[in-house]
């Protein structure tokens, strides 16, 4: 009996160590494997290559999926028995009438953009084409790859191990459990969509409360180094990239300390997702050291891992849910957001109060910089595109750095959050966007004036 227990212990330890090492290698450890030897994580490398492999057909496939999603949702209105008896189909297609309308708009926008028929305001480079050709393929490929590989990060004890080790830092500084450090690392090293999907999964599994999940998605979806470099290049400040990205990290760090302590985040409830209840226990017993407790927690999690077939089905379901449920909304809401940003004076108008503030901070071309700093709420590419024509290098530096610290944008991340079970709405997201701008703008400007220019 003792030999069997020892054998099981060894088996569980290996079940924790081996998949967790693979998960860390995939999601958290950058390697020099990107284009021109650029440092990136393996999941980003795999996703990029898969996207390249299917690039000739992916937009057609996605457009077809958006159309099928709309037709399925229309059938779901009458709630046929064959659909209601299958939870998978019911979850995908029996939806609120508002989301049905958005799905149809998304499908219409995608079809018009694909066949290049319709008004430029819908199918233009800065609206429909931006979403269909740039945003949707990335979201689709990443969600598929993550659906297959994410269990290596969250099911075999890695988050329990890292979370227990990090709790002494995360809880006092950011009011978060230690495992939130994994979300941040995965976002920083790979893609901020990774952080969102991990957070949604952990919230629905009972490891984050409503308040904690809202703090993470609005403060810890840190923009990856790779995308930050793209923004720096668009704004022609790539020669200053070390200073540029360090400025972003400092501002994000300060904002992550402040935001959980002020409304609206400070007023959110610490309740857990009702179907799961609270599942997290990170505090070590008094007679056990934190490193030992972290290891025990990781092994305990690995000992309860579901069968491979269960994990595979769950991964496929999550990917299908994003493809049929979320992509139509990204196409619909994302296109509408970009239409507002590109073809209406909304962001020009709301940016007027920011102009005298920038002038007081001695930022040249303040009237051009102000809308560029607020337009990022619609899409993360827009500040760099709008700011690229500004002559002042200082101003371009500030616009780019501030846009990367805001973290919240509607065309992709916003849609993902609104559709998820995490209790945040558009108004709260916009308020957090403004609050983050107010906090990070002075920090970025101060660093730029004192240490960069």
Secondary structure, DSSP 8 states (H G I E B T S, - for coil): -HHHHHHHHHHHHHHHHHHHHHHHHHHT--BS-SGGG--B-HHHHHHHHHHHHTTTTHHHHHHHHHHHHHHHHHHHTT--HHHHT-HHHHHHH---HHHHHHHHHHHHHHHHHHHT-S-HHHHSTTTHHIIIIIIHHHHHHHHHHHHHHTHHHHTSSHHHHHHHHHHHHHHHHHS--TTHHHHHHHHHHT-HHHHHHHHHHHHHTTSSBHHHHHHHHHHS----HHHHHHHHHHTT-GGGHHHHHHHHHHHHHHHHHHHTTSTTGGGS---B-TTT---------TTS-HHHHHHHHHHHHHHT---HHHHHHHHHHHHHHIIIIIHHHHHHHHHHHHHHHHHSSHHHHHTHHHHHHHHHTT-SSHHHHHHHHHGGGT-TTHHHHHHTT-S-HHHHHHHHHHHHHH---IIIIIHHHHHSSS---HHHHHHHHHHHHHHHHHHHHHHIIIII-
